[in-house]
Amino acid sequence: MKILLITAYFPPDNGSAAHLFHDLAINLNTSEHEITVITTIPQYHPTGNTKKYKYKLLVKEHINGINILRIYCPRFEGIFKFGRGLWQVWASIALSIAAICVKRHHISLTYSPPLPLCLAGLLLKKFKKTKCIVNVQDLVPQSIIDLGLLTNPYLISIFGKLEKTVYSHADHITVMSEGNRNHVINIQKNDNKVSVVENWINVPNKHINHNTNTFRQTYNITESFIILFGGVLGYSQDLDVIIQAARLTIDRKDILWLIIGDGIQKQHLTDLIEEHQLTNIKLLPMMPREEYNEILSASTIGLATLKQSVKTPVIPSKIYNCMAFGKPIICMMDPSGDAPKLVTSCQCGISLKPGDAEALAENTMMLVDEPEMRLELSENGIGYIKDHLNIQNSTLKYLDIFKNLIENK
């Protein structure tokens, strides 16, 4: 079977999108299948040596048996007010053209967001009779409407029509949770072509002794307990609540609040930390997966926060990462969403009302002071990951979808 993966991010780019499709490509790549990836030239916090991509408009690679076609798509963040949106449109057009130009594949699987990138799969379906599957990771435009970042009725209408077009014309749609599935079904009215394939995560073979962790020397971290938030520092993450909780726990010299990532809110966070002269919180840039995992392994608690206004039923990948590394989670999201339900049903953490800094501070100190409770939550999280969220199971689910589409022409 010839399978085409289309994604705006792929290693050495860093981030959940890049890692998810890389893991899937590796596991799909057997003697029975030929895997091709169409993606962009690495620009999103890439790791390792990226000199070979410099000044290149197009790069063809063959790595670990996978064919990779990379297209240069300039980034406009910080240059224009709507620079990110412009990049998404540019990348979607460029990768769609590339997809049309490569040889025919039996299956195309496109990662969304960006939502316009899904048009690549629809074009392949129309002109090359390729079966089109869309993997929806973010419910655009609803997620940005909830944040108040998309208010123009004309633009809302355009994005809404695009979303409906993609969902209606795709041969199959995969989502990460039941809440996401219900959202998609409400739009395209066909529950038979929407499947839940939960995002996978690997449980590490061994954990690092936090007392000998090298990153502690690198970043001068002496506190015993690390409360970690890692990921995009955007408007939706409600990172102010972490700053407020740090202020409330300033007298706990054994606790460090650690934020790792990059995004539009980074300078705002830096300003707040300086304004309140907080010494119990550190802000570090996005880092390679291996280094981040080292820090996660040494952490005590993982945080997952979103603003109350975000109603889309997302499960951030950081939750799965924390579970895999045996870290109790404090989840602060809309209680009707899939993430709080997961944390509660698995008993791998605590679910709190979004924006409640006092509750965050109190529950953090409670977990820090209750090692037996932390251990129980830790074991529950690891158990769930091992039973439900391994890459092998997800790969088999995708292969079943692929085969059913091809057999039922």
TILO-509737 format. One record per residue (C-alpha): residue number from 0; x, y, z; chain. Coordinates in Angstrom, 2 decimals. Example, Ala and Ser with C-alpha at 12.3 -4.5 7.8 and 13.67 -1.06 7.14 Angstrom:
2
[pt 0; [12.30; -4.50; 7.80]; A],
[pt 1; [13.67; -1.06; 7.14]; A],
! end
This chain:
409
[pt 0; [0.00; 0.00; 0.00]; A],
[pt 1; [1.32; 3.46; -0.91]; A],
[pt 2; [0.58; 5.90; 1.90]; A],
[pt 3; [1.11; 9.67; 1.80]; A],
[pt 4; [1.34; 11.66; 5.06]; A],
[pt 5; [0.84; 15.43; 4.77]; A],
[pt 6; [1.83; 17.58; 7.73]; A],
[pt 7; [3.13; 21.10; 8.25]; A],
[pt 8; [5.61; 19.82; 10.85]; A],
[pt 9; [8.00; 16.86; 10.83]; A],
[pt 10; [11.30; 16.24; 12.64]; A],
[pt 11; [13.74; 17.87; 13.07]; A],
[pt 12; [10.89; 20.31; 13.78]; A],
[pt 13; [9.90; 20.06; 17.44]; A],
[pt 14; [6.38; 19.69; 18.80]; A],
[pt 15; [3.54; 17.21; 19.17]; A],
[pt 16; [2.45; 17.33; 15.50]; A],
[pt 17; [5.95; 16.54; 14.27]; A],
[pt 18; [6.46; 13.70; 16.74]; A],
[pt 19; [3.02; 12.14; 16.19]; A],
[pt 20; [3.33; 11.78; 12.43]; A],
[pt 21; [6.98; 10.74; 12.69]; A],
[pt 22; [6.07; 7.91; 15.07]; A],
[pt 23; [3.22; 6.87; 12.79]; A],
[pt 24; [5.41; 6.94; 9.67]; A],
[pt 25; [8.02; 4.74; 11.36]; A],
[pt 26; [5.42; 2.20; 12.47]; A],
[pt 27; [3.60; 2.12; 9.11]; A],
[pt 28; [6.87; 1.60; 7.28]; A],
[pt 29; [7.03; -2.14; 6.63]; A],
[pt 30; [7.79; -4.24; 3.57]; A],
[pt 31; [4.07; -4.14; 2.73]; A],
[pt 32; [3.81; -0.35; 2.64]; A],
[pt 33; [5.59; 2.54; 0.97]; A],
[pt 34; [5.51; 5.72; 3.08]; A],
[pt 35; [5.97; 9.25; 1.75]; A],
[pt 36; [5.82; 12.42; 3.84]; A],
[pt 37; [5.19; 15.89; 2.41]; A],
[pt 38; [6.09; 18.64; 4.85]; A],
[pt 39; [7.87; 21.99; 5.21]; A],
[pt 40; [11.55; 22.87; 5.50]; A],
[pt 41; [12.27; 22.72; 9.27]; A],
[pt 42; [11.67; 26.09; 10.95]; A],
[pt 43; [9.60; 25.34; 14.07]; A],
[pt 44; [12.17; 25.08; 16.86]; A],
[pt 45; [14.19; 22.45; 14.95]; A],
[pt 46; [16.73; 20.34; 16.79]; A],
[pt 47; [20.08; 19.05; 15.62]; A],
[pt 48; [22.07; 20.22; 12.60]; A],
[pt 49; [19.78; 21.89; 10.06]; A],
[pt 50; [22.45; 23.49; 7.85]; A],
[pt 51; [21.60; 21.21; 4.93]; A],
[pt 52; [18.18; 22.87; 4.67]; A],
[pt 53; [19.49; 26.43; 4.57]; A],
[pt 54; [18.60; 28.42; 1.43]; A],
[pt 55; [16.79; 25.40; -0.04]; A],
[pt 56; [13.35; 25.70; -1.63]; A],
[pt 57; [12.86; 21.95; -1.97]; A],
[pt 58; [14.61; 19.01; -0.31]; A],
[pt 59; [14.11; 15.31; -1.04]; A],
[pt 60; [15.25; 12.82; 1.61]; A],
[pt 61; [15.10; 9.10; 2.27]; A],
[pt 62; [15.43; 8.47; 6.00]; A],
[pt 63; [14.76; 5.14; 7.76]; A],
[pt 64; [13.00; 3.86; 4.65]; A],
[pt 65; [10.66; 6.87; 4.47]; A],
[pt 66; [10.53; 9.23; 1.48]; A],
[pt 67; [10.37; 12.85; 2.64]; A],
[pt 68; [9.65; 15.86; 0.43]; A],
[pt 69; [10.21; 19.21; 2.13]; A],
[pt 70; [8.99; 22.54; 0.75]; A],
[pt 71; [10.21; 25.95; 1.90]; A],
[pt 72; [7.39; 28.00; 3.43]; A],
[pt 73; [8.57; 31.33; 4.93]; A],
[pt 74; [7.25; 32.19; 8.37]; A],
[pt 75; [5.71; 35.61; 8.93]; A],
[pt 76; [5.14; 35.70; 12.69]; A],
[pt 77; [6.39; 38.97; 14.11]; A],
[pt 78; [6.40; 40.60; 10.66]; A],
[pt 79; [2.67; 40.95; 10.04]; A],
[pt 80; [-0.23; 41.13; 12.47]; A],
[pt 81; [-1.73; 38.05; 10.86]; A],
[pt 82; [1.63; 36.48; 10.07]; A],
[pt 83; [0.75; 33.05; 11.43]; A],
[pt 84; [-2.44; 32.91; 9.40]; A],
[pt 85; [-0.57; 33.96; 6.27]; A],
[pt 86; [2.00; 31.21; 6.85]; A],
[pt 87; [-0.75; 28.62; 7.24]; A],
[pt 88; [-2.30; 29.62; 3.91]; A],
[pt 89; [1.10; 29.69; 2.19]; A],
[pt 90; [2.09; 26.29; 3.58]; A],
[pt 91; [-1.26; 24.78; 2.68]; A],
[pt 92; [-1.00; 25.93; -0.94]; A],
[pt 93; [2.64; 24.89; -1.30]; A],
[pt 94; [2.15; 21.42; 0.19]; A],
[pt 95; [-1.04; 20.90; -1.83]; A],
[pt 96; [0.83; 21.64; -5.06]; A],
[pt 97; [3.59; 19.26; -4.00]; A],
[pt 98; [1.03; 16.54; -3.22]; A],
[pt 99; [-0.49; 16.86; -6.69]; A],
[pt 100; [2.93; 16.64; -8.32]; A],
[pt 101; [4.13; 13.41; -6.67]; A],
[pt 102; [3.15; 9.97; -7.91]; A],
[pt 103; [-0.24; 8.56; -7.02]; A],
[pt 104; [-0.77; 7.01; -3.60]; A],
[pt 105; [-3.59; 4.77; -2.42]; A],
[pt 106; [-4.09; 6.74; 0.80]; A],
[pt 107; [-3.46; 10.31; 1.96]; A],
[pt 108; [-3.55; 11.22; 5.66]; A],
[pt 109; [-3.43; 14.94; 6.48]; A],
[pt 110; [-2.76; 16.48; 9.90]; A],
[pt 111; [-5.02; 19.41; 10.82]; A],
[pt 112; [-4.35; 22.18; 11.83]; A],
[pt 113; [-3.83; 24.10; 9.72]; A],
[pt 114; [-7.34; 23.46; 8.42]; A],
[pt 115; [-6.62; 24.72; 4.85]; A],
[pt 116; [-3.95; 22.01; 4.51]; A],
[pt 117; [-6.76; 19.44; 4.34]; A],
[pt 118; [-7.53; 20.73; 0.84]; A],
[pt 119; [-4.43; 18.81; -0.29]; A],
[pt 120; [-6.19; 15.53; 0.46]; A],
[pt 121; [-9.38; 16.68; -1.26]; A],
[pt 122; [-7.43; 17.63; -4.39]; A],
[pt 123; [-5.74; 14.23; -4.44]; A],
[pt 124; [-9.13; 12.58; -4.11]; A],
[pt 125; [-10.54; 14.53; -7.04]; A],
[pt 126; [-7.63; 14.36; -9.47]; A],
[pt 127; [-5.81; 11.15; -8.48]; A],
[pt 128; [-8.57; 9.07; -6.89]; A],
[pt 129; [-6.56; 8.85; -3.67]; A],
[pt 130; [-8.55; 8.00; -0.56]; A],
[pt 131; [-8.59; 11.09; 1.67]; A],
[pt 132; [-8.29; 10.83; 5.45]; A],
[pt 133; [-8.06; 13.85; 7.75]; A],
[pt 134; [-6.62; 13.66; 11.27]; A],
[pt 135; [-8.31; 16.48; 13.21]; A],
[pt 136; [-6.28; 17.56; 16.25]; A],
[pt 137; [-7.80; 21.01; 16.80]; A],
[pt 138; [-11.40; 22.01; 16.16]; A],
[pt 139; [-10.84; 25.08; 14.02]; A],
[pt 140; [-12.54; 27.55; 13.81]; A],
[pt 141; [-14.43; 26.87; 17.06]; A],
[pt 142; [-11.29; 26.88; 19.20]; A],
[pt 143; [-10.22; 30.35; 18.06]; A],
[pt 144; [-13.79; 31.66; 18.25]; A],
[pt 145; [-13.92; 30.54; 21.89]; A],
[pt 146; [-10.79; 32.58; 22.61]; A],
[pt 147; [-12.22; 35.69; 21.01]; A],
[pt 148; [-9.41; 35.72; 18.43]; A],
[pt 149; [-11.83; 35.26; 15.53]; A],
[pt 150; [-14.76; 37.65; 15.72]; A],
[pt 151; [-15.26; 38.86; 12.15]; A],
[pt 152; [-18.57; 37.32; 10.94]; A],
[pt 153; [-17.28; 37.12; 7.37]; A],
[pt 154; [-14.14; 35.21; 8.37]; A],
[pt 155; [-16.13; 32.97; 10.72]; A],
[pt 156; [-18.41; 32.11; 7.81]; A],
[pt 157; [-15.46; 31.34; 5.52]; A],
[pt 158; [-13.77; 29.07; 8.05]; A],
[pt 159; [-17.06; 27.39; 8.91]; A],
[pt 160; [-17.72; 26.59; 5.25]; A],
[pt 161; [-14.16; 25.33; 4.83]; A],
[pt 162; [-14.53; 23.07; 7.87]; A],
[pt 163; [-17.83; 21.67; 6.57]; A],
[pt 164; [-16.35; 21.13; 3.09]; A],
[pt 165; [-13.36; 19.24; 4.50]; A],
[pt 166; [-15.45; 17.04; 6.79]; A],
[pt 167; [-18.11; 16.35; 4.16]; A],
[pt 168; [-15.76; 15.42; 1.32]; A],
[pt 169; [-13.08; 13.50; 3.24]; A],
[pt 170; [-13.42; 9.73; 2.95]; A],
[pt 171; [-12.68; 9.32; 6.64]; A],
[pt 172; [-11.88; 11.50; 9.65]; A],
[pt 173; [-9.90; 10.54; 12.74]; A],
[pt 174; [-10.05; 12.44; 16.03]; A],
[pt 175; [-8.41; 12.05; 19.44]; A],
[pt 176; [-11.51; 11.74; 21.64]; A],
[pt 177; [-15.26; 11.16; 21.77]; A],
[pt 178; [-15.95; 14.84; 22.35]; A],
[pt 179; [-14.09; 15.72; 19.16]; A],
[pt 180; [-15.95; 12.96; 17.32]; A],
[pt 181; [-19.32; 14.38; 18.39]; A],
[pt 182; [-18.28; 17.84; 17.19]; A],
[pt 183; [-17.31; 16.54; 13.74]; A],
[pt 184; [-20.46; 14.41; 13.43]; A],
[pt 185; [-22.63; 17.43; 14.25]; A],
[pt 186; [-21.11; 19.21; 11.26]; A],
[pt 187; [-21.02; 16.50; 8.59]; A],
[pt 188; [-23.87; 14.25; 9.86]; A],
[pt 189; [-22.23; 10.90; 9.13]; A],
[pt 190; [-21.03; 9.01; 12.19]; A],
[pt 191; [-19.80; 6.04; 10.14]; A],
[pt 192; [-16.81; 7.90; 8.76]; A],
[pt 193; [-15.48; 9.39; 12.00]; A],
[pt 194; [-13.20; 7.26; 14.20]; A],
[pt 195; [-11.45; 7.89; 17.49]; A],
[pt 196; [-7.73; 7.15; 17.30]; A],
[pt 197; [-6.25; 8.42; 20.54]; A],
[pt 198; [-2.86; 10.09; 20.39]; A],
[pt 199; [-0.16; 7.65; 21.36]; A],
[pt 200; [2.74; 7.97; 23.72]; A],
[pt 201; [5.54; 5.61; 24.67]; A],
[pt 202; [6.18; 4.75; 28.31]; A],
[pt 203; [9.94; 5.22; 28.88]; A],
[pt 204; [11.89; 2.11; 29.77]; A],
[pt 205; [13.47; 3.79; 32.76]; A],
[pt 206; [13.14; 7.02; 34.69]; A],
[pt 207; [15.98; 9.32; 35.55]; A],
[pt 208; [17.05; 9.84; 39.13]; A],
[pt 209; [16.06; 13.43; 39.81]; A],
[pt 210; [18.86; 13.84; 42.33]; A],
[pt 211; [21.54; 13.24; 39.67]; A],
[pt 212; [19.71; 14.94; 36.82]; A],
[pt 213; [22.17; 16.96; 34.74]; A],
[pt 214; [19.64; 19.62; 33.83]; A],
[pt 215; [19.53; 20.73; 37.47]; A],
[pt 216; [23.13; 21.83; 37.21]; A],
[pt 217; [22.58; 23.35; 33.77]; A],
[pt 218; [19.67; 25.54; 34.90]; A],
[pt 219; [20.69; 25.95; 38.55]; A],
[pt 220; [17.64; 24.19; 39.96]; A],
[pt 221; [17.95; 23.23; 43.62]; A],
[pt 222; [14.30; 22.93; 44.67]; A],
[pt 223; [13.08; 19.44; 45.58]; A],
[pt 224; [9.72; 19.58; 43.80]; A],
[pt 225; [9.22; 20.75; 40.22]; A],
[pt 226; [5.74; 21.70; 38.97]; A],
[pt 227; [5.97; 21.57; 35.18]; A],
[pt 228; [4.06; 23.16; 32.33]; A],
[pt 229; [5.47; 22.37; 28.90]; A],
[pt 230; [4.12; 23.39; 25.51]; A],
[pt 231; [2.83; 26.31; 23.49]; A],
[pt 232; [2.66; 29.59; 25.40]; A],
[pt 233; [-0.46; 30.97; 23.74]; A],
[pt 234; [-3.60; 32.87; 24.65]; A],
[pt 235; [-5.65; 29.74; 25.29]; A],
[pt 236; [-3.29; 28.22; 27.87]; A],
[pt 237; [-4.25; 30.61; 30.71]; A],
[pt 238; [-0.67; 30.82; 31.93]; A],
[pt 239; [-1.42; 33.74; 34.23]; A],
[pt 240; [-2.96; 31.27; 36.69]; A],
[pt 241; [0.46; 29.62; 37.08]; A],
[pt 242; [2.05; 32.98; 37.85]; A],
[pt 243; [-0.64; 33.67; 40.45]; A],
[pt 244; [-0.15; 30.24; 42.05]; A],
[pt 245; [3.59; 30.86; 42.20]; A],
[pt 246; [2.91; 34.10; 44.08]; A],
[pt 247; [0.72; 32.21; 46.55]; A],
[pt 248; [3.42; 29.60; 47.20]; A],
[pt 249; [6.40; 31.94; 47.37]; A],
[pt 250; [7.13; 30.83; 50.95]; A],
[pt 251; [7.52; 27.18; 49.90]; A],
[pt 252; [11.24; 27.15; 49.18]; A],
[pt 253; [11.08; 23.50; 48.15]; A],
[pt 254; [8.73; 24.14; 45.19]; A],
[pt 255; [9.69; 25.43; 41.74]; A],
[pt 256; [7.17; 26.30; 39.03]; A],
[pt 257; [8.77; 25.55; 35.67]; A],
[pt 258; [7.35; 26.68; 32.31]; A],
[pt 259; [8.99; 25.32; 29.16]; A],
[pt 260; [7.97; 26.46; 25.70]; A],
[pt 261; [7.61; 29.33; 23.29]; A],
[pt 262; [4.73; 31.37; 21.98]; A],
[pt 263; [3.04; 34.71; 21.77]; A],
[pt 264; [2.60; 34.99; 25.57]; A],
[pt 265; [6.25; 34.42; 26.46]; A],
[pt 266; [7.17; 38.08; 26.85]; A],
[pt 267; [4.02; 38.69; 28.87]; A],
[pt 268; [5.05; 35.93; 31.28]; A],
[pt 269; [8.59; 37.27; 31.51]; A],
[pt 270; [7.21; 40.70; 32.39]; A],
[pt 271; [4.94; 39.28; 35.11]; A],
[pt 272; [7.77; 37.29; 36.69]; A],
[pt 273; [9.96; 40.40; 36.80]; A],
[pt 274; [7.12; 42.63; 38.01]; A],
[pt 275; [6.37; 40.38; 40.99]; A],
[pt 276; [10.04; 39.50; 41.55]; A],
[pt 277; [9.24; 35.80; 41.63]; A],
[pt 278; [12.19; 33.57; 42.44]; A],
[pt 279; [10.18; 30.34; 42.56]; A],
[pt 280; [9.37; 30.20; 38.86]; A],
[pt 281; [11.57; 29.66; 35.80]; A],
[pt 282; [10.80; 30.15; 32.13]; A],
[pt 283; [12.83; 28.04; 29.69]; A],
[pt 284; [12.67; 27.87; 25.87]; A],
[pt 285; [11.37; 24.93; 23.88]; A],
[pt 286; [14.00; 22.21; 23.79]; A],
[pt 287; [14.75; 18.89; 22.09]; A],
[pt 288; [12.47; 16.00; 22.98]; A],
[pt 289; [15.21; 14.11; 24.83]; A],
[pt 290; [16.11; 17.06; 27.04]; A],
[pt 291; [12.46; 17.85; 27.77]; A],
[pt 292; [11.83; 14.22; 28.72]; A],
[pt 293; [14.75; 14.39; 31.13]; A],
[pt 294; [13.13; 17.35; 32.87]; A],
[pt 295; [9.69; 15.74; 32.80]; A],
[pt 296; [11.14; 12.63; 34.40]; A],
[pt 297; [12.54; 14.72; 37.24]; A],
[pt 298; [9.33; 16.69; 37.78]; A],
[pt 299; [6.84; 16.09; 40.56]; A],
[pt 300; [3.57; 17.30; 39.01]; A],
[pt 301; [2.47; 18.12; 35.46]; A],
[pt 302; [0.14; 21.01; 34.65]; A],
[pt 303; [-2.47; 21.27; 31.89]; A],
[pt 304; [-4.32; 24.59; 31.81]; A],
[pt 305; [-6.79; 26.21; 29.42]; A],
[pt 306; [-9.03; 29.23; 29.72]; A],
[pt 307; [-12.64; 28.71; 30.76]; A],
[pt 308; [-13.75; 30.12; 27.40]; A],
[pt 309; [-12.16; 27.21; 25.53]; A],
[pt 310; [-15.06; 24.79; 25.13]; A],
[pt 311; [-13.63; 22.51; 22.44]; A],
[pt 312; [-13.06; 19.03; 23.97]; A],
[pt 313; [-9.30; 18.83; 23.51]; A],
[pt 314; [-6.85; 16.54; 25.28]; A],
[pt 315; [-3.45; 18.29; 25.16]; A],
[pt 316; [-0.56; 15.96; 24.42]; A],
[pt 317; [1.16; 17.15; 27.60]; A],
[pt 318; [-1.41; 15.16; 29.58]; A],
[pt 319; [-0.43; 11.93; 27.86]; A],
[pt 320; [3.26; 12.77; 28.32]; A],
[pt 321; [2.79; 13.27; 32.04]; A],
[pt 322; [0.85; 10.02; 32.36]; A],
[pt 323; [3.54; 8.08; 30.48]; A],
[pt 324; [6.23; 9.43; 32.80]; A],
[pt 325; [4.15; 8.72; 35.89]; A],
[pt 326; [3.52; 12.34; 36.82]; A],
[pt 327; [0.29; 13.27; 38.61]; A],
[pt 328; [-1.63; 15.88; 36.62]; A],
[pt 329; [-3.41; 19.00; 37.74]; A],
[pt 330; [-5.90; 19.69; 34.96]; A],
[pt 331; [-7.60; 23.10; 34.78]; A],
[pt 332; [-10.01; 23.03; 31.85]; A],
[pt 333; [-13.72; 23.26; 31.15]; A],
[pt 334; [-15.10; 20.34; 33.22]; A],
[pt 335; [-17.36; 19.18; 30.38]; A],
[pt 336; [-14.34; 18.58; 28.14]; A],
[pt 337; [-12.59; 15.29; 27.42]; A],
[pt 338; [-9.38; 16.08; 29.33]; A],
[pt 339; [-10.95; 16.50; 32.80]; A],
[pt 340; [-13.06; 13.40; 32.16]; A],
[pt 341; [-9.93; 11.42; 31.28]; A],
[pt 342; [-8.00; 12.60; 34.34]; A],
[pt 343; [-10.95; 11.85; 36.62]; A],
[pt 344; [-11.87; 8.45; 35.15]; A],
[pt 345; [-8.25; 7.26; 35.10]; A],
[pt 346; [-7.60; 8.68; 38.57]; A],
[pt 347; [-4.25; 9.98; 37.37]; A],
[pt 348; [-4.59; 13.50; 38.71]; A],
[pt 349; [-6.84; 16.28; 39.96]; A],
[pt 350; [-9.33; 18.30; 37.92]; A],
[pt 351; [-9.86; 21.92; 38.98]; A],
[pt 352; [-11.95; 24.83; 37.77]; A],
[pt 353; [-10.05; 26.90; 35.17]; A],
[pt 354; [-8.49; 30.09; 36.46]; A],
[pt 355; [-8.67; 29.23; 40.17]; A],
[pt 356; [-5.15; 30.11; 41.33]; A],
[pt 357; [-5.89; 29.46; 45.01]; A],
[pt 358; [-7.10; 25.93; 44.26]; A],
[pt 359; [-4.04; 25.33; 42.10]; A],
[pt 360; [-1.70; 26.47; 44.87]; A],
[pt 361; [-3.52; 24.46; 47.56]; A],
[pt 362; [-3.70; 21.23; 45.55]; A],
[pt 363; [-0.09; 21.55; 44.46]; A],
[pt 364; [1.10; 21.82; 48.05]; A],
[pt 365; [-1.21; 18.96; 49.05]; A],
[pt 366; [0.25; 16.64; 46.37]; A],
[pt 367; [3.80; 17.66; 47.20]; A],
[pt 368; [3.16; 16.75; 50.84]; A],
[pt 369; [1.40; 13.44; 50.05]; A],
[pt 370; [3.91; 11.09; 48.36]; A],
[pt 371; [1.62; 8.06; 48.69]; A],
[pt 372; [-1.16; 9.82; 46.80]; A],
[pt 373; [1.30; 10.87; 44.09]; A],
[pt 374; [2.46; 7.28; 43.72]; A],
[pt 375; [-1.10; 5.99; 43.31]; A],
[pt 376; [-1.94; 8.63; 40.68]; A],
[pt 377; [1.34; 7.89; 38.93]; A],
[pt 378; [0.67; 4.15; 38.67]; A],
[pt 379; [-2.86; 4.76; 37.39]; A],
[pt 380; [-1.59; 7.02; 34.61]; A],
[pt 381; [1.13; 4.64; 33.46]; A],
[pt 382; [-1.33; 1.74; 33.49]; A],
[pt 383; [-3.78; 3.57; 31.25]; A],
[pt 384; [-1.08; 4.51; 28.75]; A],
[pt 385; [0.21; 0.94; 28.54]; A],
[pt 386; [-3.27; -0.48; 28.03]; A],
[pt 387; [-4.75; 2.08; 25.64]; A],
[pt 388; [-2.32; 4.57; 24.12]; A],
[pt 389; [0.54; 2.68; 22.51]; A],
[pt 390; [1.63; 3.37; 18.94]; A],
[pt 391; [1.16; -0.25; 17.88]; A],
[pt 392; [-2.59; -0.19; 18.63]; A],
[pt 393; [-3.04; 3.15; 16.89]; A],
[pt 394; [-1.11; 1.97; 13.83]; A],
[pt 395; [-3.38; -1.08; 13.56]; A],
[pt 396; [-6.45; 1.17; 13.78]; A],
[pt 397; [-5.14; 3.29; 10.92]; A],
[pt 398; [-4.31; 0.24; 8.82]; A],
[pt 399; [-7.84; -1.09; 9.32]; A],
[pt 400; [-9.25; 2.26; 8.16]; A],
[pt 401; [-6.94; 2.30; 5.13]; A],
[pt 402; [-7.83; -1.26; 4.10]; A],
[pt 403; [-11.57; -0.73; 4.51]; A],
[pt 404; [-11.47; 2.37; 2.32]; A],
[pt 405; [-9.52; 0.62; -0.41]; A],
[pt 406; [-11.68; -2.52; -0.33]; A],
[pt 407; [-14.95; -0.54; -0.36]; A],
[pt 408; [-14.30; 1.55; -3.46]; A],
! end
